[in-house]
Amino acid sequence: MQLFQRLKKTLSSGIDALLEDIENHEAVVVATIEEVERHAVTVRAHRTRCEARIDVLETRELALDGEQRSWRARARSLQGEREKALACVRRLRAAKQAREDALLELGKQHELLEAVCTDERAIAERLDELKRRSAQLRSRQARTEVEGAVPERAAAADALLRWEARVAKSEALWRAGREPGTDAHAENEEAALVSADLDRLLAEEEER
């Protein structure tokens, strides 16, 4: 049992290491940024609806306030007609209650709007942070990849120097009237000429 548990633990750690190696970190960050942006769009739409509802409630509150003043004035003007005056008061009370309900909902909508705006700011800050850190890491990775290519550039530079030295040597030999690889041949020719001169001198001596 213990052997099986150790084997299971070893396999699990190996799989985790493999997943970490093959994980495309940049793709994960990009997907996260896209998800946060979609969430930001949803919150923004919610804020827009909340603002529109506030506009409607404010317009309704102003209208109901006007109705209250109107029914109050009409009730006062109908002092001699009690039933009509009572009907105006009932309308006044209904308008007053409706206005209070509108003000209550308006207050809740303002609280909701404040909460939505707070969430929207938090999402915007989070999104900016993700984009900023993603850009920084992308820049650092690019710089690391460039620096990692320095040994290859150094090797190429060394090869160019060796090539240049070889060409320079060939050019020097060419300017001296000698081609590379002909030294031994020239020495043999010189030895033959020297030997011929010696034979000629010896022949001349014998003739004397």
Secondary structure as UniProt FT lines:
FT   HELIX           2..22
FT   HELIX           25..77
FT   TURN            78..80
FT   HELIX           82..148
FT   HELIX           150..175
FT   TURN            176..177
FT   TURN            180..181
FT   HELIX           183..207
//
